[in-house]
Amino acid sequence: MKEGQLVMIKECHKIPELVGKTAEVVVTNGLQLGSKYPIHVAIEGYENTVGFREEELAIIGQG
């Protein structure tokens, strides 16, 4: 995945209401930044980014 790509959230056990929402990839090196999730996305209506594993997201286009 690349920063700027649009994704659909396929899985989110901690916040199940996010499943099916569209988001934009903003960080792809989260593990190096100390997060336990490598990919962080910006979701409309959420103030903070949310971290995911790649298999929890589906690429749907470029931002």
mmCIF file as Biopython writes it, N, C-alpha, C and O atoms, coordinates in Angstrom:
data_model
#
loop_
_atom_site.group_PDB
_atom_site.id
_atom_site.type_symbol
_atom_site.label_atom_id
_atom_site.label_alt_id
_atom_site.label_comp_id
_atom_site.label_asym_id
_atom_site.label_entity_id
_atom_site.label_seq_id
_atom_site.pdbx_PDB_ins_code
_atom_site.Cartn_x
_atom_site.Cartn_y
_atom_site.Cartn_z
_atom_site.occupancy
_atom_site.B_iso_or_equiv
_atom_site.auth_seq_id
_atom_site.auth_asym_id
_atom_site.pdbx_PDB_model_num
ATOM 1   N N  . MET A ? 1  ? 0.836   -1.185 0.000  1.0 0.0 1  A 1 
ATOM 2   C CA . MET A ? 1  ? 0.000   0.000  0.000  1.0 0.0 1  A 1 
ATOM 3   C C  . MET A ? 1  ? 0.871   1.236  0.000  1.0 0.0 1  A 1 
ATOM 4   O O  . MET A ? 1  ? 2.008   1.229  0.473  1.0 0.0 1  A 1 
ATOM 5   N N  . LYS A ? 2  ? 0.304   2.292  -0.544 1.0 0.0 2  A 1 
ATOM 6   C CA . LYS A ? 2  ? 1.027   3.556  -0.640 1.0 0.0 2  A 1 
ATOM 7   C C  . LYS A ? 2  ? 0.211   4.662  0.013  1.0 0.0 2  A 1 
ATOM 8   O O  . LYS A ? 2  ? -1.018  4.612  0.049  1.0 0.0 2  A 1 
ATOM 9   N N  . GLU A ? 3  ? 0.915   5.652  0.522  1.0 0.0 3  A 1 
ATOM 10  C CA . GLU A ? 3  ? 0.234   6.819  1.076  1.0 0.0 3  A 1 
ATOM 11  C C  . GLU A ? 3  ? -0.582  7.487  -0.018 1.0 0.0 3  A 1 
ATOM 12  O O  . GLU A ? 3  ? -0.127  7.607  -1.156 1.0 0.0 3  A 1 
ATOM 13  N N  . GLY A ? 4  ? -1.783  7.919  0.326  1.0 0.0 4  A 1 
ATOM 14  C CA . GLY A ? 4  ? -2.673  8.563  -0.625 1.0 0.0 4  A 1 
ATOM 15  C C  . GLY A ? 4  ? -3.693  7.629  -1.246 1.0 0.0 4  A 1 
ATOM 16  O O  . GLY A ? 4  ? -4.662  8.094  -1.845 1.0 0.0 4  A 1 
ATOM 17  N N  . GLN A ? 5  ? -3.499  6.308  -1.118 1.0 0.0 5  A 1 
ATOM 18  C CA . GLN A ? 5  ? -4.462  5.367  -1.693 1.0 0.0 5  A 1 
ATOM 19  C C  . GLN A ? 5  ? -5.758  5.379  -0.896 1.0 0.0 5  A 1 
ATOM 20  O O  . GLN A ? 5  ? -5.759  5.582  0.319  1.0 0.0 5  A 1 
ATOM 21  N N  . LEU A ? 6  ? -6.850  5.159  -1.597 1.0 0.0 6  A 1 
ATOM 22  C CA . LEU A ? 6  ? -8.151  5.017  -0.948 1.0 0.0 6  A 1 
ATOM 23  C C  . LEU A ? 6  ? -8.377  3.546  -0.667 1.0 0.0 6  A 1 
ATOM 24  O O  . LEU A ? 6  ? -8.109  2.692  -1.512 1.0 0.0 6  A 1 
ATOM 25  N N  . VAL A ? 7  ? -8.872  3.256  0.527  1.0 0.0 7  A 1 
ATOM 26  C CA . VAL A ? 7  ? -9.112  1.881  0.933  1.0 0.0 7  A 1 
ATOM 27  C C  . VAL A ? 7  ? -10.489 1.751  1.553  1.0 0.0 7  A 1 
ATOM 28  O O  . VAL A ? 7  ? -11.079 2.732  2.007  1.0 0.0 7  A 1 
ATOM 29  N N  . MET A ? 8  ? -10.993 0.518  1.565  1.0 0.0 8  A 1 
ATOM 30  C CA . MET A ? 8  ? -12.206 0.197  2.297  1.0 0.0 8  A 1 
ATOM 31  C C  . MET A ? 8  ? -11.785 -0.694 3.461  1.0 0.0 8  A 1 
ATOM 32  O O  . MET A ? 8  ? -10.962 -1.594 3.292  1.0 0.0 8  A 1 
ATOM 33  N N  . ILE A ? 9  ? -12.333 -0.452 4.608  1.0 0.0 9  A 1 
ATOM 34  C CA . ILE A ? 9  ? -12.001 -1.235 5.790  1.0 0.0 9  A 1 
ATOM 35  C C  . ILE A ? 9  ? -12.797 -2.535 5.759  1.0 0.0 9  A 1 
ATOM 36  O O  . ILE A ? 9  ? -14.027 -2.520 5.757  1.0 0.0 9  A 1 
ATOM 37  N N  . LYS A ? 10 ? -12.078 -3.668 5.735  1.0 0.0 10 A 1 
ATOM 38  C CA . LYS A ? 10 ? -12.709 -4.992 5.680  1.0 0.0 10 A 1 
ATOM 39  C C  . LYS A ? 10 ? -12.916 -5.583 7.072  1.0 0.0 10 A 1 
ATOM 40  O O  . LYS A ? 10 ? -13.896 -6.289 7.307  1.0 0.0 10 A 1 
ATOM 41  N N  . GLU A ? 11 ? -12.003 -5.299 7.987  1.0 0.0 11 A 1 
ATOM 42  C CA . GLU A ? 11 ? -12.059 -5.835 9.347  1.0 0.0 11 A 1 
ATOM 43  C C  . GLU A ? 11 ? -11.611 -4.791 10.341 1.0 0.0 11 A 1 
ATOM 44  O O  . GLU A ? 11 ? -10.682 -4.026 10.080 1.0 0.0 11 A 1 
ATOM 45  N N  . CYS A ? 12 ? -12.277 -4.759 11.489 1.0 0.0 12 A 1 
ATOM 46  C CA . CYS A ? 12 ? -11.842 -3.918 12.604 1.0 0.0 12 A 1 
ATOM 47  C C  . CYS A ? 12 ? -12.514 -4.447 13.857 1.0 0.0 12 A 1 
ATOM 48  O O  . CYS A ? 12 ? -13.666 -4.117 14.139 1.0 0.0 12 A 1 
ATOM 49  N N  . HIS A ? 13 ? -11.795 -5.266 14.605 1.0 0.0 13 A 1 
ATOM 50  C CA . HIS A ? 13 ? -12.372 -5.908 15.781 1.0 0.0 13 A 1 
ATOM 51  C C  . HIS A ? 13 ? -12.620 -4.922 16.921 1.0 0.0 13 A 1 
ATOM 52  O O  . HIS A ? 13 ? -13.588 -5.074 17.666 1.0 0.0 13 A 1 
ATOM 53  N N  . LYS A ? 14 ? -11.760 -3.919 17.065 1.0 0.0 14 A 1 
ATOM 54  C CA . LYS A ? 14 ? -11.915 -2.965 18.162 1.0 0.0 14 A 1 
ATOM 55  C C  . LYS A ? 14 ? -13.032 -1.957 17.912 1.0 0.0 14 A 1 
ATOM 56  O O  . LYS A ? 14 ? -13.702 -1.518 18.847 1.0 0.0 14 A 1 
ATOM 57  N N  . ILE A ? 15 ? -13.230 -1.590 16.633 1.0 0.0 15 A 1 
ATOM 58  C CA . ILE A ? 15 ? -14.271 -0.601 16.294 1.0 0.0 15 A 1 
ATOM 59  C C  . ILE A ? 15 ? -15.068 -1.158 15.108 1.0 0.0 15 A 1 
ATOM 60  O O  . ILE A ? 15 ? -14.866 -0.713 13.978 1.0 0.0 15 A 1 
ATOM 61  N N  . PRO A ? 16 ? -15.966 -2.119 15.340 1.0 0.0 16 A 1 
ATOM 62  C CA . PRO A ? 16 ? -16.658 -2.790 14.236 1.0 0.0 16 A 1 
ATOM 63  C C  . PRO A ? 16 ? -17.476 -1.863 13.338 1.0 0.0 16 A 1 
ATOM 64  O O  . PRO A ? 16 ? -17.727 -2.199 12.180 1.0 0.0 16 A 1 
ATOM 65  N N  . GLU A ? 17 ? -17.895 -0.709 13.845 1.0 0.0 17 A 1 
ATOM 66  C CA . GLU A ? 17 ? -18.683 0.211  13.006 1.0 0.0 17 A 1 
ATOM 67  C C  . GLU A ? 17 ? -17.852 0.829  11.886 1.0 0.0 17 A 1 
ATOM 68  O O  . GLU A ? 17 ? -18.412 1.476  11.001 1.0 0.0 17 A 1 
ATOM 69  N N  . LEU A ? 18 ? -16.530 0.647  11.901 1.0 0.0 18 A 1 
ATOM 70  C CA . LEU A ? 18 ? -15.684 1.155  10.821 1.0 0.0 18 A 1 
ATOM 71  C C  . LEU A ? 18 ? -15.698 0.248  9.583  1.0 0.0 18 A 1 
ATOM 72  O O  . LEU A ? 18 ? -15.335 0.689  8.493  1.0 0.0 18 A 1 
ATOM 73  N N  . VAL A ? 19 ? -16.111 -1.003 9.742  1.0 0.0 19 A 1 
ATOM 74  C CA . VAL A ? 19 ? -16.129 -1.942 8.616  1.0 0.0 19 A 1 
ATOM 75  C C  . VAL A ? 19 ? -17.048 -1.399 7.520  1.0 0.0 19 A 1 
ATOM 76  O O  . VAL A ? 19 ? -18.197 -1.035 7.771  1.0 0.0 19 A 1 
ATOM 77  N N  . GLY A ? 20 ? -16.506 -1.355 6.292  1.0 0.0 20 A 1 
ATOM 78  C CA . GLY A ? 20 ? -17.257 -0.836 5.153  1.0 0.0 20 A 1 
ATOM 79  C C  . GLY A ? 20 ? -16.996 0.628  4.857  1.0 0.0 20 A 1 
ATOM 80  O O  . GLY A ? 20 ? -17.380 1.119  3.796  1.0 0.0 20 A 1 
ATOM 81  N N  . LYS A ? 21 ? -16.348 1.335  5.775  1.0 0.0 21 A 1 
ATOM 82  C CA . LYS A ? 21 ? -16.055 2.758  5.550  1.0 0.0 21 A 1 
ATOM 83  C C  . LYS A ? 21 ? -14.853 2.916  4.619  1.0 0.0 21 A 1 
ATOM 84  O O  . LYS A ? 21 ? -13.998 2.035  4.523  1.0 0.0 21 A 1 
ATOM 85  N N  . THR A ? 22 ? -14.813 4.048  3.944  1.0 0.0 22 A 1 
ATOM 86  C CA . THR A ? 22 ? -13.716 4.397  3.058  1.0 0.0 22 A 1 
ATOM 87  C C  . THR A ? 22 ? -12.745 5.296  3.813  1.0 0.0 22 A 1 
ATOM 88  O O  . THR A ? 22 ? -13.155 6.135  4.615  1.0 0.0 22 A 1 
ATOM 89  N N  . ALA A ? 23 ? -11.451 5.112  3.546  1.0 0.0 23 A 1 
ATOM 90  C CA . ALA A ? 23 ? -10.430 5.904  4.230  1.0 0.0 23 A 1 
ATOM 91  C C  . ALA A ? 23 ? -9.263  6.141  3.284  1.0 0.0 23 A 1 
ATOM 92  O O  . ALA A ? 23 ? -9.171  5.522  2.224  1.0 0.0 23 A 1 
ATOM 93  N N  . GLU A ? 24 ? -8.373  7.045  3.678  1.0 0.0 24 A 1 
ATOM 94  C CA . GLU A ? 24 ? -7.161  7.334  2.901  1.0 0.0 24 A 1 
ATOM 95  C C  . GLU A ? 24 ? -5.940  6.928  3.707  1.0 0.0 24 A 1 
ATOM 96  O O  . GLU A ? 24 ? -5.829  7.265  4.886  1.0 0.0 24 A 1 
ATOM 97  N N  . VAL A ? 25 ? -5.027  6.208  3.079  1.0 0.0 25 A 1 
ATOM 98  C CA . VAL A ? 25 ? -3.792  5.792  3.732  1.0 0.0 25 A 1 
ATOM 99  C C  . VAL A ? 25 ? -2.912  7.024  3.953  1.0 0.0 25 A 1 
ATOM 100 O O  . VAL A ? 25 ? -2.620  7.763  3.013  1.0 0.0 25 A 1 
ATOM 101 N N  . VAL A ? 26 ? -2.492  7.237  5.210  1.0 0.0 26 A 1 
ATOM 102 C CA . VAL A ? 26 ? -1.648  8.389  5.519  1.0 0.0 26 A 1 
ATOM 103 C C  . VAL A ? 26 ? -0.278  7.983  6.058  1.0 0.0 26 A 1 
ATOM 104 O O  . VAL A ? 26 ? 0.659   8.778  5.997  1.0 0.0 26 A 1 
ATOM 105 N N  . VAL A ? 27 ? -0.139  6.765  6.584  1.0 0.0 27 A 1 
ATOM 106 C CA . VAL A ? 27 ? 1.139   6.268  7.094  1.0 0.0 27 A 1 
ATOM 107 C C  . VAL A ? 27 ? 1.285   4.813  6.680  1.0 0.0 27 A 1 
ATOM 108 O O  . VAL A ? 27 ? 0.361   4.019  6.857  1.0 0.0 27 A 1 
ATOM 109 N N  . THR A ? 28 ? 2.441   4.460  6.129  1.0 0.0 28 A 1 
ATOM 110 C CA . THR A ? 28 ? 2.682   3.068  5.745  1.0 0.0 28 A 1 
ATOM 111 C C  . THR A ? 28 ? 3.833   2.448  6.530  1.0 0.0 28 A 1 
ATOM 112 O O  . THR A ? 28 ? 4.157   1.279  6.324  1.0 0.0 28 A 1 
ATOM 113 N N  . ASN A ? 29 ? 4.449   3.203  7.416  1.0 0.0 29 A 1 
ATOM 114 C CA . ASN A ? 29 ? 5.576   2.689  8.196  1.0 0.0 29 A 1 
ATOM 115 C C  . ASN A ? 29 ? 5.294   2.774  9.688  1.0 0.0 29 A 1 
ATOM 116 O O  . ASN A ? 29 ? 6.182   3.107  10.473 1.0 0.0 29 A 1 
ATOM 117 N N  . GLY A ? 30 ? 4.072   2.476  10.078 1.0 0.0 30 A 1 
ATOM 118 C CA . GLY A ? 30 ? 3.667   2.582  11.477 1.0 0.0 30 A 1 
ATOM 119 C C  . GLY A ? 30 ? 4.496   1.737  12.422 1.0 0.0 30 A 1 
ATOM 120 O O  . GLY A ? 30 ? 4.736   2.143  13.559 1.0 0.0 30 A 1 
ATOM 121 N N  . LEU A ? 31 ? 4.941   0.566  11.977 1.0 0.0 31 A 1 
ATOM 122 C CA . LEU A ? 31 ? 5.763   -0.292 12.839 1.0 0.0 31 A 1 
ATOM 123 C C  . LEU A ? 31 ? 7.064   0.406  13.196 1.0 0.0 31 A 1 
ATOM 124 O O  . LEU A ? 31 ? 7.519   0.322  14.337 1.0 0.0 31 A 1 
ATOM 125 N N  . GLN A ? 32 ? 7.664   1.089  12.245 1.0 0.0 32 A 1 
ATOM 126 C CA . GLN A ? 32 ? 8.910   1.813  12.487 1.0 0.0 32 A 1 
ATOM 127 C C  . GLN A ? 32 ? 8.685   3.017  13.401 1.0 0.0 32 A 1 
ATOM 128 O O  . GLN A ? 32 ? 9.611   3.485  14.064 1.0 0.0 32 A 1 
ATOM 129 N N  . LEU A ? 33 ? 7.447   3.513  13.429 1.0 0.0 33 A 1 
ATOM 130 C CA . LEU A ? 33 ? 7.127   4.664  14.276 1.0 0.0 33 A 1 
ATOM 131 C C  . LEU A ? 33 ? 6.705   4.243  15.679 1.0 0.0 33 A 1 
ATOM 132 O O  . LEU A ? 33 ? 6.372   5.088  16.510 1.0 0.0 33 A 1 
ATOM 133 N N  . GLY A ? 34 ? 6.717   2.927  15.945 1.0 0.0 34 A 1 
ATOM 134 C CA . GLY A ? 34 ? 6.389   2.440  17.274 1.0 0.0 34 A 1 
ATOM 135 C C  . GLY A ? 34 ? 4.963   1.950  17.448 1.0 0.0 34 A 1 
ATOM 136 O O  . GLY A ? 34 ? 4.575   1.575  18.554 1.0 0.0 34 A 1 
ATOM 137 N N  . SER A ? 35 ? 4.180   1.944  16.394 1.0 0.0 35 A 1 
ATOM 138 C CA . SER A ? 35 ? 2.808   1.437  16.455 1.0 0.0 35 A 1 
ATOM 139 C C  . SER A ? 35 ? 2.811   -0.068 16.240 1.0 0.0 35 A 1 
ATOM 140 O O  . SER A ? 35 ? 3.728   -0.601 15.615 1.0 0.0 35 A 1 
ATOM 141 N N  . LYS A ? 36 ? 1.796   -0.760 16.749 1.0 0.0 36 A 1 
ATOM 142 C CA . LYS A ? 36 ? 1.712   -2.192 16.468 1.0 0.0 36 A 1 
ATOM 143 C C  . LYS A ? 36 ? 0.984   -2.465 15.155 1.0 0.0 36 A 1 
ATOM 144 O O  . LYS A ? 36 ? 0.855   -3.618 14.745 1.0 0.0 36 A 1 
ATOM 145 N N  . TYR A ? 37 ? 0.509   -1.407 14.494 1.0 0.0 37 A 1 
ATOM 146 C CA . TYR A ? 37 ? -0.145  -1.540 13.196 1.0 0.0 37 A 1 
ATOM 147 C C  . TYR A ? 37 ? 0.660   -0.801 12.137 1.0 0.0 37 A 1 
ATOM 148 O O  . TYR A ? 37 ? 1.009   0.362  12.338 1.0 0.0 37 A 1 
ATOM 149 N N  . PRO A ? 38 ? 0.964   -1.447 11.015 1.0 0.0 38 A 1 
ATOM 150 C CA . PRO A ? 38 ? 1.836   -0.827 10.018 1.0 0.0 38 A 1 
ATOM 151 C C  . PRO A ? 38 ? 1.182   0.272  9.185  1.0 0.0 38 A 1 
ATOM 152 O O  . PRO A ? 38 ? 1.871   1.176  8.710  1.0 0.0 38 A 1 
ATOM 153 N N  . ILE A ? 39 ? -0.129  0.210  9.002  1.0 0.0 39 A 1 
ATOM 154 C CA . ILE A ? 39 ? -0.801  1.154  8.101  1.0 0.0 39 A 1 
ATOM 155 C C  . ILE A ? 39 ? -1.804  1.982  8.899  1.0 0.0 39 A 1 
ATOM 156 O O  . ILE A ? 39 ? -2.633  1.439  9.629  1.0 0.0 39 A 1 
ATOM 157 N N  . HIS A ? 40 ? -1.717  3.295  8.749  1.0 0.0 40 A 1 
ATOM 158 C CA . HIS A ? 40 ? -2.660  4.185  9.423  1.0 0.0 40 A 1 
ATOM 159 C C  . HIS A ? 40 ? -3.473  4.910  8.358  1.0 0.0 40 A 1 
ATOM 160 O O  . HIS A ? 40 ? -2.949  5.330  7.326  1.0 0.0 40 A 1 
ATOM 161 N N  . VAL A ? 41 ? -4.764  5.045  8.637  1.0 0.0 41 A 1 
ATOM 162 C CA . VAL A ? 41 ? -5.656  5.677  7.671  1.0 0.0 41 A 1 
ATOM 163 C C  . VAL A ? 41 ? -6.419  6.819  8.327  1.0 0.0 41 A 1 
ATOM 164 O O  . VAL A ? 41 ? -6.655  6.828  9.535  1.0 0.0 41 A 1 
ATOM 165 N N  . ALA A ? 42 ? -6.797  7.782  7.488  1.0 0.0 42 A 1 
ATOM 166 C CA . ALA A ? 42 ? -7.649  8.885  7.913  1.0 0.0 42 A 1 
ATOM 167 C C  . ALA A ? 42 ? -9.066  8.561  7.466  1.0 0.0 42 A 1 
ATOM 168 O O  . ALA A ? 42 ? -9.315  8.272  6.296  1.0 0.0 42 A 1 
ATOM 169 N N  . ILE A ? 43 ? -9.984  8.615  8.414  1.0 0.0 43 A 1 
ATOM 170 C CA . ILE A ? 43 ? -11.388 8.300  8.140  1.0 0.0 43 A 1 
ATOM 171 C C  . ILE A ? 43 ? -12.198 9.567  8.372  1.0 0.0 43 A 1 
ATOM 172 O O  . ILE A ? 43 ? -12.057 10.220 9.406  1.0 0.0 43 A 1 
ATOM 173 N N  . GLU A ? 44 ? -13.039 9.910  7.419  1.0 0.0 44 A 1 
ATOM 174 C CA . GLU A ? 44 ? -13.867 11.108 7.549  1.0 0.0 44 A 1 
ATOM 175 C C  . GLU A ? 44 ? -14.725 11.000 8.802  1.0 0.0 44 A 1 
ATOM 176 O O  . GLU A ? 44 ? -15.374 9.982  9.040  1.0 0.0 44 A 1 
ATOM 177 N N  . GLY A ? 45 ? -14.717 12.057 9.594  1.0 0.0 45 A 1 
ATOM 178 C CA . GLY A ? 45 ? -15.502 12.072 10.819 1.0 0.0 45 A 1 
ATOM 179 C C  . GLY A ? 45 ? -14.731 11.633 12.054 1.0 0.0 45 A 1 
ATOM 180 O O  . GLY A ? 45 ? -15.245 11.726 13.168 1.0 0.0 45 A 1 
ATOM 181 N N  . TYR A ? 46 ? -13.493 11.150 11.870 1.0 0.0 46 A 1 
ATOM 182 C CA . TYR A ? 46 ? -12.645 10.745 12.992 1.0 0.0 46 A 1 
ATOM 183 C C  . TYR A ? 46 ? -11.474 11.708 13.101 1.0 0.0 46 A 1 
ATOM 184 O O  . TYR A ? 46 ? -10.802 11.998 12.112 1.0 0.0 46 A 1 
ATOM 185 N N  . GLU A ? 47 ? -11.238 12.196 14.301 1.0 0.0 47 A 1 
ATOM 186 C CA . GLU A ? 47 ? -10.176 13.178 14.509 1.0 0.0 47 A 1 
ATOM 187 C C  . GLU A ? 47 ? -8.787  12.574 14.351 1.0 0.0 47 A 1 
ATOM 188 O O  . GLU A ? 47 ? -7.903  13.197 13.763 1.0 0.0 47 A 1 
ATOM 189 N N  . ASN A ? 48 ? -8.590  11.365 14.872 1.0 0.0 48 A 1 
ATOM 190 C CA . ASN A ? 48 ? -7.285  10.712 14.835 1.0 0.0 48 A 1 
ATOM 191 C C  . ASN A ? 48 ? -7.229  9.651  13.741 1.0 0.0 48 A 1 
ATOM 192 O O  . ASN A ? 48 ? -8.258  9.144  13.295 1.0 0.0 48 A 1 
ATOM 193 N N  . THR A ? 49 ? -6.014  9.328  13.319 1.0 0.0 49 A 1 
ATOM 194 C CA . THR A ? 49 ? -5.862  8.225  12.370 1.0 0.0 49 A 1 
ATOM 195 C C  . THR A ? 49 ? -6.056  6.913  13.125 1.0 0.0 49 A 1 
ATOM 196 O O  . THR A ? 49 ? -5.930  6.858  14.349 1.0 0.0 49 A 1 
ATOM 197 N N  . VAL A ? 50 ? -6.367  5.854  12.365 1.0 0.0 50 A 1 
ATOM 198 C CA . VAL A ? 50 ? -6.590  4.531  12.943 1.0 0.0 50 A 1 
ATOM 199 C C  . VAL A ? 50 ? -5.631  3.563  12.263 1.0 0.0 50 A 1 
ATOM 200 O O  . VAL A ? 50 ? -5.464  3.605  11.044 1.0 0.0 50 A 1 
ATOM 201 N N  . GLY A ? 51 ? -5.000  2.690  13.045 1.0 0.0 51 A 1 
ATOM 202 C CA . GLY A ? 51 ? -4.025  1.748  12.514 1.0 0.0 51 A 1 
ATOM 203 C C  . GLY A ? 51 ? -4.644  0.405  12.149 1.0 0.0 51 A 1 
ATOM 204 O O  . GLY A ? 51 ? -5.557  -0.077 12.819 1.0 0.0 51 A 1 
ATOM 205 N N  . PHE A ? 52 ? -4.127  -0.197 11.064 1.0 0.0 52 A 1 
ATOM 206 C CA . PHE A ? 52 ? -4.607  -1.482 10.564 1.0 0.0 52 A 1 
ATOM 207 C C  . PHE A ? 52 ? -3.450  -2.317 10.055 1.0 0.0 52 A 1 
ATOM 208 O O  . PHE A ? 52 ? -2.362  -1.806 9.790  1.0 0.0 52 A 1 
ATOM 209 N N  . ARG A ? 53 ? -3.703  -3.617 9.923  1.0 0.0 53 A 1 
ATOM 210 C CA . ARG A ? 53 ? -2.804  -4.511 9.182  1.0 0.0 53 A 1 
ATOM 211 C C  . ARG A ? 53 ? -3.299  -4.507 7.734  1.0 0.0 53 A 1 
ATOM 212 O O  . ARG A ? 53 ? -4.473  -4.249 7.471  1.0 0.0 53 A 1 
ATOM 213 N N  . GLU A ? 54 ? -2.395  -4.794 6.804  1.0 0.0 54 A 1 
ATOM 214 C CA . GLU A ? 54 ? -2.726  -4.706 5.381  1.0 0.0 54 A 1 
ATOM 215 C C  . GLU A ? 54 ? -3.908  -5.591 5.005  1.0 0.0 54 A 1 
ATOM 216 O O  . GLU A ? 54 ? -4.734  -5.191 4.185  1.0 0.0 54 A 1 
ATOM 217 N N  . GLU A ? 55 ? -4.008  -6.790 5.589  1.0 0.0 55 A 1 
ATOM 218 C CA . GLU A ? 55 ? -5.097  -7.708 5.233  1.0 0.0 55 A 1 
ATOM 219 C C  . GLU A ? 55 ? -6.469  -7.228 5.719  1.0 0.0 55 A 1 
ATOM 220 O O  . GLU A ? 55 ? -7.490  -7.793 5.329  1.0 0.0 55 A 1 
ATOM 221 N N  . GLU A ? 56 ? -6.505  -6.196 6.563  1.0 0.0 56 A 1 
ATOM 222 C CA . GLU A ? 56 ? -7.770  -5.650 7.038  1.0 0.0 56 A 1 
ATOM 223 C C  . GLU A ? 56 ? -8.329  -4.573 6.120  1.0 0.0 56 A 1 
ATOM 224 O O  . GLU A ? 56 ? -9.429  -4.070 6.350  1.0 0.0 56 A 1 
ATOM 225 N N  . LEU A ? 57 ? -7.574  -4.213 5.075  1.0 0.0 57 A 1 
ATOM 226 C CA . LEU A ? 57 ? -7.959  -3.136 4.169  1.0 0.0 57 A 1 
ATOM 227 C C  . LEU A ? 57 ? -8.006  -3.642 2.722  1.0 0.0 57 A 1 
ATOM 228 O O  . LEU A ? 57 ? -7.250  -4.536 2.342  1.0 0.0 57 A 1 
ATOM 229 N N  . ALA A ? 58 ? -8.897  -3.064 1.929  1.0 0.0 58 A 1 
ATOM 230 C CA . ALA A ? 58 ? -8.976  -3.364 0.496  1.0 0.0 58 A 1 
ATOM 231 C C  . ALA A ? 58 ? -8.740  -2.074 -0.276 1.0 0.0 58 A 1 
ATOM 232 O O  . ALA A ? 58 ? -9.413  -1.074 -0.026 1.0 0.0 58 A 1 
ATOM 233 N N  . ILE A ? 59 ? -7.795  -2.083 -1.209 1.0 0.0 59 A 1 
ATOM 234 C CA . ILE A ? 59 ? -7.503  -0.906 -2.024 1.0 0.0 59 A 1 
ATOM 235 C C  . ILE A ? 59 ? -8.656  -0.695 -3.008 1.0 0.0 59 A 1 
ATOM 236 O O  . ILE A ? 59 ? -9.070  -1.618 -3.709 1.0 0.0 59 A 1 
ATOM 237 N N  . ILE A ? 60 ? -9.166  0.542  -3.043 1.0 0.0 60 A 1 
ATOM 238 C CA . ILE A ? 60 ? -10.252 0.839  -3.994 1.0 0.0 60 A 1 
ATOM 239 C C  . ILE A ? 60 ? -9.892  1.955  -4.952 1.0 0.0 60 A 1 
ATOM 240 O O  . ILE A ? 60 ? -10.667 2.236  -5.866 1.0 0.0 60 A 1 
ATOM 241 N N  . GLY A ? 61 ? -8.734  2.613  -4.782 1.0 0.0 61 A 1 
ATOM 242 C CA . GLY A ? 61 ? -8.330  3.646  -5.733 1.0 0.0 61 A 1 
ATOM 243 C C  . GLY A ? 61 ? -7.250  4.545  -5.198 1.0 0.0 61 A 1 
ATOM 244 O O  . GLY A ? 61 ? -6.748  4.347  -4.092 1.0 0.0 61 A 1 
ATOM 245 N N  . GLN A ? 62 ? -6.897  5.531  -5.985 1.0 0.0 62 A 1 
ATOM 246 C CA . GLN A ? 62 ? -5.907  6.539  -5.602 1.0 0.0 62 A 1 
ATOM 247 C C  . GLN A ? 62 ? -6.618  7.759  -5.048 1.0 0.0 62 A 1 
ATOM 248 O O  . GLN A ? 62 ? -7.727  8.089  -5.466 1.0 0.0 62 A 1 
ATOM 249 N N  . GLY A ? 63 ? -5.970  8.426  -4.102 1.0 0.0 63 A 1 
ATOM 250 C CA . GLY A ? 63 ? -6.554  9.635  -3.510 1.0 0.0 63 A 1 
ATOM 251 C C  . GLY A ? 63 ? -6.247  10.851 -4.332 1.0 0.0 63 A 1 
ATOM 252 O O  . GLY A ? 63 ? -6.662  11.955 -3.979 1.0 0.0 63 A 1 
#
